[in-house]
Amino acid sequence: MICHNSVGYDAQIKDLLIKSAFNMDKKEIDAWIKYQYDPQHMFCFWQDDKITSCLQVTKRTMMFLDRQMRVSVIGMAATLPDYRQRKQFSNLLDAAISQATYNDLLTITYTNMPKLFEAKSFQHISNTKEYWIGAPLCRSGNPYHVKQKAENLYTLYFQFMQYFDGSILLSEDEFNNLIQFHKSLKKSIVTMVNEDKQPKGFAIYSTKDNQAHVEVLVYFDSQAIQDLLSYLSINNEVTSILISESERFDKLFPLHFPRTDKKLMVRLNNYKLFDKFSNTNVRNAKTAYELLEKPTWNHFQ
């Protein structure tokens, strides 16, 4: 049986994640429950008098053709080990898509298992890339232009997002909630500034075993990137950075070849409503994204 919410079953959801989300430790699960869990939009599969699978959908605002529209974002998904290979995730995804068809023009997800979504009419739009850069190549910037502070970040984020389309645009409350989520996991947040001490970007990163992992990078020029890398190279032997497919890091590191991290998969839920919204005539997500003149950026959602 499928239930369209998990209201009143927070303890079961947490227990399910502890038993099945092997890529998360208890600290990460606790932080996710506190800052990202939404029982109103958690689809659950019930079997043997318990929740055996779950799938959370987050409702977000997307800028598309410089207009706002509501979309569904497929996020957390988990199935108890003893209940896998029973198409429970597929059934939950069907339920989420069915609900979104009436309310949301697009459903999006980042995934490294695209075939699961291709079977549900999702289309591959772009890739997330990950660069790994050794410390000797990270010292062309000024590390003193990086400050350990997290002030007025939403203003920087909002300005940065004006360069993109087909992308999630968080409200200030949604943005601050995600910032608190990262802070609760002891991730570092720094701001890059110019010679006049004016902010020109920020980054969220974690460190482990002399490696820095930049998960969110907002910047207004390449110098901000170089300053950040110089700063991180002081205490780390290598730095990894997640970026979108359209970000041209190859100009900074022409001899480096990034690896593909995840794929952005998008489903056009109702083409008739989309045609009214966009005054166009498209029938799938790929064609819809071909209408855009700006690149996409969906790393912070």
C-alpha positions as a Markdown table, in Angstrom:
| # | Residue | x | y | z |
|---|---|---|---|---|
| 1 | Met | 0.0 | 0.0 | 0.0 |
| 2 | Ile | 1.2 | 3.5 | -0.8 |
| 3 | Cys | 0.7 | 6.5 | 1.4 |
| 4 | His | 1.2 | 10.0 | 0.2 |
| 5 | Asn | 2.7 | 11.3 | 3.4 |
| 6 | Ser | 4.4 | 10.1 | 6.6 |
| 7 | Val | 2.8 | 12.4 | 9.1 |
| 8 | Gly | 3.1 | 10.8 | 12.5 |
| 9 | Tyr | 5.7 | 8.3 | 11.4 |
| 10 | Asp | 8.9 | 10.3 | 11.9 |
| 11 | Ala | 10.5 | 7.6 | 14.0 |
| 12 | Gln | 9.8 | 4.9 | 11.4 |
| 13 | Ile | 11.3 | 7.1 | 8.7 |
| 14 | Lys | 14.4 | 7.7 | 10.7 |
| 15 | Asp | 14.8 | 4.0 | 11.5 |
| 16 | Leu | 14.3 | 3.2 | 7.8 |
| 17 | Leu | 17.1 | 5.6 | 6.9 |
| 18 | Ile | 19.5 | 4.2 | 9.6 |
| 19 | Lys | 18.9 | 0.6 | 8.2 |
| 20 | Ser | 19.1 | 1.4 | 4.5 |
| 21 | Ala | 20.9 | 4.7 | 3.7 |
| 22 | Phe | 24.4 | 3.3 | 3.9 |
| 23 | Asn | 26.0 | 6.4 | 2.4 |
| 24 | Met | 24.8 | 8.4 | 5.5 |
| 25 | Asp | 26.0 | 8.1 | 9.1 |
| 26 | Lys | 23.7 | 8.8 | 12.1 |
| 27 | Lys | 24.9 | 12.4 | 12.3 |
| 28 | Glu | 23.9 | 13.1 | 8.7 |
| 29 | Ile | 20.6 | 11.4 | 9.1 |
| 30 | Asp | 19.8 | 13.5 | 12.2 |
| 31 | Ala | 20.7 | 16.6 | 10.3 |
| 32 | Trp | 18.5 | 15.6 | 7.3 |
| 33 | Ile | 15.6 | 14.8 | 9.6 |
| 34 | Lys | 15.9 | 18.2 | 11.3 |
| 35 | Tyr | 16.4 | 20.4 | 8.2 |
| 36 | Gln | 15.2 | 18.6 | 5.1 |
| 37 | Tyr | 12.6 | 16.1 | 6.1 |
| 38 | Asp | 9.1 | 17.0 | 5.0 |
| 39 | Pro | 6.5 | 14.4 | 6.1 |
| 40 | Gln | 3.8 | 16.1 | 4.0 |
| 41 | His | 5.6 | 15.2 | 0.8 |
| 42 | Met | 7.1 | 11.8 | 1.8 |
| 43 | Phe | 5.6 | 9.0 | -0.2 |
| 44 | Cys | 5.7 | 5.7 | 1.7 |
| 45 | Phe | 5.3 | 2.0 | 0.8 |
| 46 | Trp | 3.7 | -0.1 | 3.5 |
| 47 | Gln | 4.2 | -3.8 | 3.8 |
| 48 | Asp | 4.0 | -6.2 | 6.8 |
| 49 | Asp | 2.6 | -3.4 | 8.9 |
| 50 | Lys | 5.6 | -1.1 | 8.5 |
| 51 | Ile | 7.2 | 1.4 | 6.1 |
| 52 | Thr | 9.5 | -0.5 | 3.9 |
| 53 | Ser | 10.3 | 2.2 | 1.3 |
| 54 | Cys | 10.1 | 6.0 | 1.2 |
| 55 | Leu | 10.6 | 8.7 | -1.4 |
| 56 | Gln | 10.6 | 12.5 | -0.6 |
| 57 | Val | 9.5 | 15.1 | -3.1 |
| 58 | Thr | 10.4 | 18.7 | -2.4 |
| 59 | Lys | 8.3 | 21.5 | -4.0 |
| 60 | Arg | 10.5 | 24.3 | -5.4 |
| 61 | Thr | 10.3 | 27.4 | -7.6 |
| 62 | Met | 12.1 | 27.2 | -10.9 |
| 63 | Met | 13.0 | 30.0 | -13.2 |
| 64 | Phe | 12.2 | 29.0 | -16.7 |
| 65 | Leu | 12.4 | 31.4 | -19.6 |
| 66 | Asp | 12.8 | 34.1 | -16.9 |
| 67 | Arg | 9.4 | 33.2 | -15.4 |
| 68 | Gln | 8.6 | 31.4 | -12.2 |
| 69 | Met | 7.0 | 28.0 | -12.1 |
| 70 | Arg | 6.5 | 25.2 | -9.5 |
| 71 | Val | 8.4 | 22.0 | -9.9 |
| 72 | Ser | 8.8 | 18.7 | -8.0 |
| 73 | Val | 12.3 | 17.7 | -6.9 |
| 74 | Ile | 12.9 | 14.0 | -6.2 |
| 75 | Gly | 15.2 | 13.8 | -3.2 |
| 76 | Met | 15.7 | 11.2 | -0.5 |
| 77 | Ala | 14.8 | 7.6 | -1.4 |
| 78 | Ala | 15.4 | 4.5 | 0.7 |
| 79 | Thr | 14.2 | 0.9 | 0.9 |
| 80 | Leu | 14.9 | -1.6 | 3.6 |
| 81 | Pro | 17.4 | -4.2 | 2.4 |
| 82 | Asp | 15.0 | -7.2 | 2.7 |
| 83 | Tyr | 12.4 | -5.4 | 0.5 |
| 84 | Arg | 14.6 | -4.4 | -2.4 |
| 85 | Gln | 14.1 | -5.8 | -6.0 |
| 86 | Arg | 10.3 | -5.6 | -5.4 |
| 87 | Lys | 9.6 | -2.5 | -7.5 |
| 88 | Gln | 8.7 | -0.5 | -4.4 |
| 89 | Phe | 10.8 | 2.5 | -5.6 |
| 90 | Ser | 9.2 | 2.3 | -9.0 |
| 91 | Asn | 5.7 | 2.3 | -7.5 |
| 92 | Leu | 6.5 | 5.3 | -5.2 |
| 93 | Leu | 7.9 | 7.2 | -8.2 |
| 94 | Asp | 4.7 | 6.5 | -10.1 |
| 95 | Ala | 2.7 | 8.0 | -7.3 |
| 96 | Ala | 4.9 | 11.1 | -7.1 |
| 97 | Ile | 4.7 | 11.6 | -10.8 |
| 98 | Ser | 0.9 | 11.1 | -10.8 |
| 99 | Gln | 0.5 | 13.8 | -8.1 |
| 100 | Ala | 2.9 | 16.2 | -9.8 |
| 101 | Thr | 1.1 | 16.0 | -13.1 |
| 102 | Tyr | -1.8 | 18.0 | -11.7 |
| 103 | Asn | 0.3 | 20.7 | -10.0 |
| 104 | Asp | 3.9 | 20.9 | -11.2 |
| 105 | Leu | 5.1 | 21.4 | -14.8 |
| 106 | Leu | 8.4 | 19.6 | -14.3 |
| 107 | Thr | 9.8 | 16.9 | -12.1 |
| 108 | Ile | 13.6 | 16.9 | -11.7 |
| 109 | Thr | 16.3 | 14.8 | -10.0 |
| 110 | Tyr | 20.0 | 14.4 | -9.9 |
| 111 | Thr | 20.9 | 10.7 | -10.1 |
| 112 | Asn | 23.7 | 8.2 | -10.9 |
| 113 | Met | 21.0 | 5.7 | -11.9 |
| 114 | Pro | 19.4 | 7.3 | -14.9 |
| 115 | Lys | 17.8 | 4.2 | -16.3 |
| 116 | Leu | 15.4 | 4.0 | -13.3 |
| 117 | Phe | 14.1 | 7.4 | -14.4 |
| 118 | Glu | 14.2 | 7.0 | -18.2 |
| 119 | Ala | 11.6 | 4.2 | -17.7 |
| 120 | Lys | 9.3 | 7.0 | -16.4 |
| 121 | Ser | 9.8 | 9.4 | -19.3 |
| 122 | Phe | 12.6 | 11.4 | -17.6 |
| 123 | Gln | 15.2 | 12.8 | -20.0 |
| 124 | His | 18.9 | 13.4 | -19.5 |
| 125 | Ile | 19.4 | 17.2 | -19.7 |
| 126 | Ser | 23.0 | 17.7 | -18.4 |
| 127 | Asn | 25.7 | 16.3 | -16.1 |
| 128 | Thr | 27.4 | 17.4 | -12.9 |
| 129 | Lys | 31.2 | 17.3 | -13.3 |
| 130 | Glu | 33.8 | 16.9 | -10.6 |
| 131 | Tyr | 37.3 | 18.3 | -10.8 |
| 132 | Trp | 40.1 | 17.0 | -8.6 |
| 133 | Ile | 43.0 | 19.5 | -8.5 |
| 134 | Gly | 46.3 | 19.0 | -6.7 |
| 135 | Ala | 47.6 | 21.6 | -4.3 |
| 136 | Pro | 50.6 | 22.7 | -6.6 |
| 137 | Leu | 48.1 | 23.9 | -9.2 |
| 138 | Cys | 46.0 | 25.7 | -6.7 |
| 139 | Arg | 48.4 | 28.5 | -5.7 |
| 140 | Ser | 47.9 | 31.2 | -8.3 |
| 141 | Gly | 45.3 | 33.1 | -6.2 |
| 142 | Asn | 45.4 | 35.1 | -3.0 |
| 143 | Pro | 44.3 | 33.1 | 0.1 |
| 144 | Tyr | 44.0 | 36.3 | 2.1 |
| 145 | His | 40.9 | 37.1 | -0.1 |
| 146 | Val | 39.0 | 34.3 | 1.6 |
| 147 | Lys | 37.3 | 35.1 | 4.8 |
| 148 | Gln | 35.8 | 32.7 | 7.3 |
| 149 | Lys | 32.4 | 34.3 | 7.5 |
| 150 | Ala | 28.9 | 33.6 | 6.2 |
| 151 | Glu | 27.2 | 37.0 | 5.9 |
| 152 | Asn | 24.7 | 38.2 | 3.3 |
| 153 | Leu | 25.1 | 34.9 | 1.4 |
| 154 | Tyr | 21.5 | 35.0 | 0.0 |
| 155 | Thr | 22.2 | 38.3 | -1.7 |
| 156 | Leu | 25.3 | 36.7 | -3.4 |
| 157 | Tyr | 23.3 | 33.6 | -4.3 |
| 158 | Phe | 20.4 | 35.6 | -5.8 |
| 159 | Gln | 22.7 | 37.7 | -7.9 |
| 160 | Phe | 24.6 | 34.6 | -9.1 |
| 161 | Met | 21.3 | 32.8 | -10.1 |
| 162 | Gln | 20.5 | 35.7 | -12.5 |
| 163 | Tyr | 23.0 | 34.2 | -14.9 |
| 164 | Phe | 21.1 | 30.9 | -15.2 |
| 165 | Asp | 17.7 | 29.6 | -16.4 |
| 166 | Gly | 15.9 | 26.3 | -16.1 |
| 167 | Ser | 17.1 | 26.4 | -12.5 |
| 168 | Ile | 15.8 | 26.2 | -9.0 |
| 169 | Leu | 15.6 | 29.6 | -7.3 |
| 170 | Leu | 15.4 | 29.2 | -3.5 |
| 171 | Ser | 13.5 | 31.6 | -1.3 |
| 172 | Glu | 15.5 | 33.2 | 1.5 |
| 173 | Asp | 14.0 | 30.9 | 4.0 |
| 174 | Glu | 14.7 | 27.8 | 1.9 |
| 175 | Phe | 18.2 | 29.0 | 1.4 |
| 176 | Asn | 18.9 | 29.7 | 5.0 |
| 177 | Asn | 17.5 | 26.3 | 6.0 |
| 178 | Leu | 20.0 | 24.6 | 3.7 |
| 179 | Ile | 22.8 | 26.7 | 5.1 |
| 180 | Gln | 21.8 | 25.5 | 8.6 |
| 181 | Phe | 21.8 | 21.9 | 7.4 |
| 182 | His | 25.4 | 22.2 | 6.2 |
| 183 | Lys | 26.4 | 24.0 | 9.3 |
| 184 | Ser | 25.0 | 21.3 | 11.5 |
| 185 | Leu | 27.3 | 18.8 | 9.7 |
| 186 | Lys | 30.3 | 21.0 | 10.6 |
| 187 | Lys | 30.9 | 22.0 | 7.0 |
| 188 | Ser | 32.9 | 25.2 | 6.4 |
| 189 | Ile | 31.5 | 28.3 | 4.7 |
| 190 | Val | 33.8 | 31.0 | 3.4 |
| 191 | Thr | 33.4 | 34.2 | 1.5 |
| 192 | Met | 35.7 | 35.3 | -1.3 |
| 193 | Val | 36.3 | 39.1 | -1.5 |
| 194 | Asn | 38.2 | 41.4 | -3.9 |
| 195 | Glu | 40.9 | 44.0 | -3.2 |
| 196 | Asp | 38.3 | 46.4 | -1.9 |
| 197 | Lys | 36.9 | 43.7 | 0.5 |
| 198 | Gln | 33.7 | 43.5 | -1.5 |
| 199 | Pro | 32.3 | 39.9 | -1.7 |
| 200 | Lys | 32.6 | 38.1 | -5.0 |
| 201 | Gly | 31.4 | 34.6 | -4.0 |
| 202 | Phe | 31.1 | 32.0 | -1.4 |
| 203 | Ala | 31.8 | 28.3 | -1.0 |
| 204 | Ile | 30.6 | 25.4 | 1.2 |
| 205 | Tyr | 33.1 | 22.6 | 1.7 |
| 206 | Ser | 34.2 | 19.8 | 3.9 |
| 207 | Thr | 37.6 | 18.3 | 4.6 |
| 208 | Lys | 38.8 | 14.8 | 5.3 |
| 209 | Asp | 42.2 | 13.1 | 5.1 |
| 210 | Asn | 43.9 | 16.3 | 3.7 |
| 211 | Gln | 41.3 | 16.6 | 1.0 |
| 212 | Ala | 38.9 | 19.5 | 0.6 |
| 213 | His | 35.5 | 18.8 | -1.1 |
| 214 | Val | 33.7 | 21.9 | -2.4 |
| 215 | Glu | 30.0 | 21.1 | -2.7 |
| 216 | Val | 28.6 | 24.5 | -3.4 |
| 217 | Leu | 30.5 | 27.2 | -5.3 |
| 218 | Val | 29.1 | 30.6 | -6.1 |
| 219 | Tyr | 31.4 | 33.1 | -7.8 |
| 220 | Phe | 31.4 | 36.2 | -10.0 |
| 221 | Asp | 34.8 | 35.8 | -11.7 |
| 222 | Ser | 37.6 | 33.3 | -12.1 |
| 223 | Gln | 39.8 | 35.1 | -9.6 |
| 224 | Ala | 37.4 | 34.2 | -6.8 |
| 225 | Ile | 37.9 | 30.5 | -7.8 |
| 226 | Gln | 41.6 | 30.8 | -7.8 |
| 227 | Asp | 41.6 | 32.6 | -4.4 |
| 228 | Leu | 39.5 | 29.8 | -2.9 |
| 229 | Leu | 41.8 | 27.1 | -4.3 |
| 230 | Ser | 44.8 | 28.9 | -2.9 |
| 231 | Tyr | 43.2 | 29.1 | 0.5 |
| 232 | Leu | 42.2 | 25.4 | 0.5 |
| 233 | Ser | 45.7 | 24.3 | -0.7 |
| 234 | Ile | 47.3 | 25.6 | 2.5 |
| 235 | Asn | 46.0 | 22.6 | 4.5 |
| 236 | Asn | 44.9 | 20.2 | 1.8 |
| 237 | Glu | 46.8 | 18.1 | -0.7 |
| 238 | Val | 43.9 | 18.0 | -3.2 |
| 239 | Thr | 40.6 | 19.8 | -3.7 |
| 240 | Ser | 37.5 | 18.5 | -5.5 |
| 241 | Ile | 34.8 | 20.8 | -6.8 |
| 242 | Leu | 31.4 | 19.9 | -8.1 |
| 243 | Ile | 30.3 | 22.1 | -11.0 |
| 244 | Ser | 27.6 | 22.1 | -13.7 |
| 245 | Glu | 28.2 | 21.0 | -17.3 |
| 246 | Ser | 28.3 | 24.6 | -18.6 |
| 247 | Glu | 30.9 | 25.9 | -16.2 |
| 248 | Arg | 34.1 | 26.3 | -18.1 |
| 249 | Phe | 36.8 | 25.1 | -15.7 |
| 250 | Asp | 38.7 | 23.8 | -18.7 |
| 251 | Lys | 39.9 | 27.4 | -19.2 |
| 252 | Leu | 41.5 | 27.4 | -15.8 |
| 253 | Phe | 42.7 | 23.7 | -15.9 |
| 254 | Pro | 43.1 | 22.7 | -19.6 |
| 255 | Leu | 45.0 | 19.6 | -18.8 |
| 256 | His | 42.5 | 18.3 | -16.3 |
| 257 | Phe | 39.6 | 16.0 | -17.3 |
| 258 | Pro | 36.6 | 16.0 | -14.9 |
| 259 | Arg | 34.7 | 12.9 | -14.1 |
| 260 | Thr | 30.9 | 12.8 | -14.5 |
| 261 | Asp | 29.2 | 12.8 | -11.1 |
| 262 | Lys | 25.5 | 12.7 | -11.6 |
| 263 | Lys | 23.0 | 13.3 | -14.3 |
| 264 | Leu | 20.2 | 15.9 | -14.3 |
| 265 | Met | 17.0 | 14.1 | -15.3 |
| 266 | Val | 13.9 | 16.0 | -16.1 |
| 267 | Arg | 10.3 | 15.0 | -16.8 |
| 268 | Leu | 7.7 | 17.2 | -18.5 |
| 269 | Asn | 4.6 | 16.4 | -16.6 |
| 270 | Asn | 1.9 | 18.1 | -18.6 |
| 271 | Tyr | 2.8 | 19.4 | -22.0 |
| 272 | Lys | -0.5 | 21.2 | -22.6 |
| 273 | Leu | 0.0 | 23.3 | -19.4 |
| 274 | Phe | 3.6 | 23.9 | -20.3 |
| 275 | Asp | 2.6 | 25.2 | -23.7 |
| 276 | Lys | 0.2 | 27.7 | -22.1 |
| 277 | Phe | 3.0 | 28.7 | -19.7 |
| 278 | Ser | 5.6 | 29.1 | -22.3 |
| 279 | Asn | 3.5 | 30.0 | -25.4 |
| 280 | Thr | 5.4 | 27.2 | -27.3 |
| 281 | Asn | 4.7 | 23.8 | -28.7 |
| 282 | Val | 7.0 | 21.2 | -27.0 |
| 283 | Arg | 6.3 | 17.6 | -26.0 |
| 284 | Asn | 9.2 | 16.6 | -23.8 |
| 285 | Ala | 11.7 | 18.0 | -21.3 |
| 286 | Lys | 14.7 | 18.0 | -23.7 |
| 287 | Thr | 12.9 | 20.1 | -26.2 |
| 288 | Ala | 11.8 | 22.5 | -23.4 |
| 289 | Tyr | 15.3 | 23.0 | -22.3 |
| 290 | Glu | 16.4 | 23.7 | -25.8 |
| 291 | Leu | 14.3 | 26.9 | -25.6 |
| 292 | Leu | 16.7 | 28.3 | -22.9 |
| 293 | Glu | 19.4 | 30.8 | -23.8 |
| 294 | Lys | 21.1 | 30.7 | -20.4 |
| 295 | Pro | 22.8 | 27.6 | -18.8 |
| 296 | Thr | 21.3 | 25.7 | -15.9 |
| 297 | Trp | 22.7 | 25.5 | -12.3 |
| 298 | Asn | 20.9 | 23.3 | -9.7 |
| 299 | His | 23.5 | 22.3 | -7.2 |
| 300 | Phe | 21.9 | 23.9 | -4.1 |
| 301 | Gln | 18.3 | 22.7 | -3.8 |
